[in-house]
Every structure is written in C-alpha cells, then in structure tokens.
Amino acid sequence: MIRLLLALTMVWLAVAGGARAEGWVWDLPAHVPPPRVPADNPMTPAKVELGRRLFHDPRLSGNGTLACSDCHLQALGFADGRAHPVGATGDVVRRNAQGLANVAWNASLTWANPALVTLEAQMAVPLFGIDPVEMGLTDANRETVLNRFRSDPEMVAAFRTAFPEMAAPVSLTSIIRAIASYERSLVSFSSRYDRWLAGEESFTEAERRGHDLFFGEKAECHHCHGSFNFNDQVVHARSRVVDRAFHNTGLYDLDGTGAYPATDRGLIEMTGRAGDMGAFRAPSLRNVAVTAPYMHDGSVGMLEEVLEIYAAGGRQITGGPDAGDGRRNPWKSDLIVRIDLDARDRADIVAFLKTLTDAQFLTDPRHAAPQD
C-alpha cells in the first residue's frame, strides 16, 4: 500500500520544475523532490568536482594531516565506524560522525543545533571549531592552508573553472561552497528498498514483515523515520513548512531527574529549556547497516541493540558513571514506550533496515577520492 500511495500521489514531483540548475541534473526517483539549494551557491558539475577533491584532501586541515573523508568514509555511508572521531590535533570529538547520504535534504545539520540549516554554515564547525579541534583552521594558519592550494596549478585551474566570477577564486568562501556542493551530490536512492519501491525487486518474507512492522503502529518506527529519507527533518525545493524536531529517546537518566552526561546534554545546550534535555535529531536510516556505532554518542554498537532499547522504552544502565534508568526519563519522547516486539519481530525489522544499504552509492567512483 505504501509503495502504491507513493507512486500515485508523488509522481508529479518528477516532472515539476527545479530539477536542473546551471547544468546540474538531479537524478532522482519520481517521489523525491529536488533538495533546496542556496541561491548564492547553485549546483554546477565543476563545483561538485572541486568539492570532491577538497573533501578528500588533507591539505585542508591546519596541520595538513586530516581530510574530511577521514571521518566520513564512503564505504561506511560517509560515517567513520568509531564512536567518536579524532581531530587533526588529536582531540576526540564528543559526538558520533553521521553518515552523509542525502544530507542535502536535512532540515538541520549536526545532532542538536536547529540554527545550522545549510551545509555552507555547517562547514564552519569542523573547519574552525576549537572545542574540540577537528580540521584545525585558525586565523593564524588560514593563509598557510590557502597557499597550499594556490601553489598547486591543477587546483588553481579547478578553482577558476568552478568559480569563474571570482577574481581570486582560491578562498575559504569558495572552498566551503565547493564542499557543500559535493555533499549535496551524495544522493543515495539505489538500495534494494528503492528498487522494491519501483517494482523492480522483491523482498524476502522477513524483509516484508520488517517493512510492515516499521511502517505500522506496532513498532511505530515511521513516526521518526518515515520520510523518503527515513528521518523526520526533511526540507526540499518546494517545502512550505519545515519541521525541525528533536527527541529524547531515553538513553540516560543519571540522577532520576532526566539528566544526560554533562559531556553532551543535547538540545538543552542551545535553548536552555529543561524539556530539551537529551533531545537530538533523528538521523536518516539510509545505509544504517554500515554506519555503526549508533546514537549521538556512538554508545550502541549494533542494530539489534538499538531495537532492544526502543522495545524496552529506553535504556537501563546498571553500573558505572552513567548508571540510571532511561526508561523513566521524565523528558523522554512520548513516542518512546515499551513495545511488544519478540525476537522474530526485531530480526525482521533489522532485515528490512538492511535493504536500505545502497551498494552502488558506497562504491560510486563519482564520490570517491580522485585517483591522481
């Protein structure tokens, strides 16, 4: 039924305007509208290609040792497989590196900052952040970083091609715009699920049962992960209303009053509102089978464990500094309640989630490091 409704009610999106900009063509399924792109940074193939080169180039970090791709590996859905990434100077980043598949459709970026709504603005966090240091750019070394590219004739030519309107194209502005363009090009709609949705492939019985549980009112996964991108913060070129929801999923309750570890308390750090304690953005589940570990702090190692936590209505930690019963967290989302899922139900949902793995995306040479 869901497949039929998507096909019947959203096919108009494929033929509506907005799918082409400055020679860039969005190759999308019929039910997926093109993403919103800033007017001052239209998509072009030259910018995407330059952004790809920069994304994979360690010269972009302050000390020349770390590339964006070191924390966002294509084979892992542009996540990095660690609970916490490590920055150029050795600082440990407090939050798990999220995958970048279909990041162009995210209504906000990072785990808990509703103010970061464009990829261009988000780039300042890894480039210039000081607590922790990620890429390690500073006022003191920014010209050193730029000169690494200004002294490379091939890169200078690539900048000039991507930004012909700029008299001095090798700049932080052009770097940020190029990488943002590349990130918008990371489109993942070729999974087995997508082929099933298009009527090109069949599910196993377990995958079909998992699908029905996921989108049904027993497991209720779809309330936070029911969009075409399997999250609940979605924006696109024709969005009129943009919902930027954040959720406390009951991972912690350190003192019986709902506290999360002081190292990362979620949205409350931005708003100061008690009810935002432990609230984080629901990430996309596309390629989720390869983006472990999970949650904002990488504290859950396997999909099966994620489902056990949600089925229990939260996580109970019985010892150590984080001991507490997240099931009783007073700020927990009303959607996180005990669910009667037996072992087969959980296995079936995992089987369905694995159909969201896009092998073509994970190996697409258009996204990979240049082979110069």
N, C-alpha and C positions, 0 to 999 in steps of 0.2 A: 504493500500500500504506500509506504513512504517513497519507494522508488517511483511509483506511478504518479503520486502527487507532485514530486519534484519535477518530473518530466513534463507534466501537464501545466503546472502553474508557473514555472520559472523559465520556460523555454524562450520567452520574449527577451530575456536578458542577453541572449547570444546575439540578437540582431539589433538591439538598441545601440545608440551611439556611445562613443567613449572608449572603444576598444583599441584605437590606434592613436599614437601621439608621436610626432616627429620621427616617423619611420619605424617606430616600435610597435609591434603587433602582440597583443596578449592572446596566447593560445590557450583558451580556457574551455572547460565543459559548458554546456548550454545553461546550466543552473547557477553558474558562478559569475557574478558581475565583476567587471574590472576594478582593481583597487583605486583608492583615492591617491592622487599624485600631486604634490605641491606645484602650484603654478610657476614658481621660480626655479623648479628643477624637473622639467619634463624628461620623460624617459627617451634615451637615444641608445642605439647599439654601441656607439663609441664610448659613452659614459659607462655603460654596463661593463664593457671590456676593460676599461681603465680601472673601474672599481674592483673587478675580479683580480687584476694584477696587484692592486694595493692591498686588498683583503688578505692575500697570501704572502705579503712581503714583510719580513721582519724589520726592514729599514724604517718602517713607520713607527716603531716604538722608540722611546727616548734613548735607550742604550743599544738599539739595533739587534735585540735578541728575540723578540716576540712578535709574531704576526697575529692578526685577528683569527686566522684559521687554526692557530694552536689551541684555542679554546672553543672553536666551532669547526669540528671535523665533519667533512661531507659524509663519510661512511657511517657516522653516528647521527645523521639527521641534522648536522651542524650543532650538536651538543659536544661534550668532551669526555663523557664516561667517568668523570670524577665527581665526588660530592661537592668539592669546592675547587674552582680554577685557581691557578697560581699566576700572579702578575709578573711583569718583566723584571722587577727587582726582588722577587721572592715573596711579596705579600700574598697571603691567602685571601681570596675573595669570599665574602661571607655567604653569598647566595649561589645556588646551582646554576650553571650555564644552560640557558634554554636553547632548544633547537630553533632553527631559523626558517623552517619550511613554511611558506605562505605568510611570512612575517609582515608582508605588505598590507594584509587585511586586519592586523591587530589594532584595536582602538586605543590601546595604551601600550607602552613598552616597559620592559623590566617587570619585576614581580609585584611591585606595590607603589607605583608612582603615577597617579592619574594625570599629572601635568605633562608627562612625556608622551606626546601623541604623534610625533613624526620621527622617522628614522634619522633625519638630519639632527634634530635636537638630542636624540638619544646618544648619538656618537660622542658627545662631549663627556659622557660618563666614563667609558673605557679609555678615551684618549687623555683626558685631563684630570681624572679623579685622583685624589691624594689619600683617601682613607676608605678602601685600600688603593694602592697604586696598581693600575692594570697595564696600560700601554706606556705610561710614564712620561707623557709630554708635559713640559713646563715652559714658562716664559723664557727661561734660561737656555733651553735646548731646542726650541721650536725652529730656529733658523738652521741649526745643525741638521735637524731632520729634513727640512725642506731642501737643503743643499745636497743631500744625498740623492734626491730625485732630479734636482736642477743640473747635476753633473753627469746624469745618465742620458745620453742623446735619445735613446729609444723611448724612455719615459717622457722626456720633454716633448717629443713628437706625439706621443699618445695623449698628453695633456692638451696640446694645441688642437688636436683633432676633436677631442671631447668638448673643449671649451674655446671655440674659435672667436667668441666675442670678447674674451679676456685678453688684455694687453700682457699681463703677467699670469699665465694660467696655472703655474705651479704654486698653489697656495693652500692653506688649510681649508678655505671655503670650497675650493674645487675638490680637494681630497674627500671631504665629508660628503659632498654632493655625489661624487662618483661611487663611493662605497654604499651610500644609501640607494643609489640606482641599482647597483649589483644586488644588494639584499632584496630589493623589490622583485628582481628577476628570479628569485629562488622559489619557483612555483612547483608545487607537488600535488598533481591530480592524476597520477597514473598508477595508483595502487590497485590491488585486486578488488578492494571495495569500489573504487571508481569504475573499474571495468564491469563489475557486477551491476552497479547503478545504471550503466549504459546498456545493460543487457548483453554484454559480451563474455561474461563468465558466470559460473555457478558457484554457490557456497556449499561447503560440506554441511551435514546436518548440525554439527556442533557450532559452526560459524553462524548458521541461520538462527539457531536457538540463542546464541550470544547476541546477535543483532537484535532480535526481538526483545530480549531482556534489556539491552542497552537503551532502546528507544521506548520501552514500555514503562508502566507505572510500578512495576515490582522493584526493579533495580534503580530506576529513575536517573540513570547517568545523563540522560539527554538534557536535563534541566540546566546543567553547567557546560555540557559538551555536545549540544545538539545542532549546532550550525554546520554549514558546509565545511567549515574549517575545524569542527569538533572542539570549539570553545564557545564562550558566551560573550566575548568582547569582539565584535566584528564591525568594521567600517569599510565602506566601498564607495565607488564614484557617485552613486545615487542615494547614499544614505541621507535620510532626513532627520532621524533621531538616532543618537549614538548612546548605547548603554555601556557604562564602564563599571561593571560590577566586580566586587571583591568579596572573598568568602573566607571565613574561619572554618576549617574542616576538622577541628578537634584533635589536632596533633599533640597539643600540650595543655597542661593546666598545672603550673608549677606550685601554686600556693592555695589552690582551691578557690581562687577568685578569678581565674581565667588567664593568668599571666603566661606569656611566652618567654623563652630565653632572652635575656637582655641584649644579646648579640644581634637579634633580629626579631622585632616585635610586629613587623608588618605595616599595614596602612596607618596605624596609630602614630607612627613616626612622622607622617606627613600632615595628619589632620589634628592630632591631639585628642581625638574623641575616644572615650573609653570603649565604645562599641566597635571600634575598628581594630582592637587588639587581635593580633593573629590573622588578620584578613589579607589575603593575597589573590592575585589574578589567577583564574583558571586557565592553564596553558592549553594550547592545541594538543590533541592526541594524535595528530598525523605523525607517522613513523615512531610512535611511542614505544614500540617493542625494541628499538635500538637506542633510545635516549636515556636509559637508566644511568644513574640512580634518579629517584623521583622526589617530588615536593620541593619547596623553596630552598630547603637546606640540604637536599640530597640525602636525607636520613632514611629513606626507604629504598631498598635495593632491588626489589622485584615487583613485577606487575601483580603477581599473586598476593604479595604482602599488601599492596595498595588496596586490593579488593577486600582483603580480610579487615583492614582498618575501616573502610567505608561500611562494610556489612555490620561491623560492631558498633557503628555510630561514633567512631573516634578511636584514638589510640591510648591504651593504658601502658605507662612506663613504670615498672615496679621498683627500680633502683637507680642509683646514681644521681647526679646533679639535676637531671631533667625529670625526675620521678614525679608522677602525677597522673590523674585520670582524665584524659582529654574528652572522654565521653560525657563528662559532667561540666565541661567548659561552659560558663554562662553566656559567652559571646559566640558560641558555635552557631553556624548557619542552621536555620530551621530545616534545611534540606538534608542535613547530616543526622540521620536517625538510624536506629538498628533496623537492618533489613534481613529478612529470612532468605538468605542465599545458601544453598547447600554446596557441597564440593563440586558437583557437576555444573551447577549454575555458574560458579566462579570460573571453572575451567572453560566453559562455553564463552563467557564474556572475554576471557583472555584470548581464546581462539579468534573471536571476532576482531578484537583490537589488533591482532597480528595481521589482519587483512588490510590494515591502514599503512603497512610498510610499502613504500614506493621504491622498489629496487632500481627503477630507471633513474629516479631523482638522486639516489645515493651514489650512482656511478656516472652520472651525466658529465661528460668532459667539458661542457659549457660552463659548469660551475667549479671545475677543479682548478688546481694550481696550474699556471701556464708552464708548459714544458719548453722553456727557452734553452 
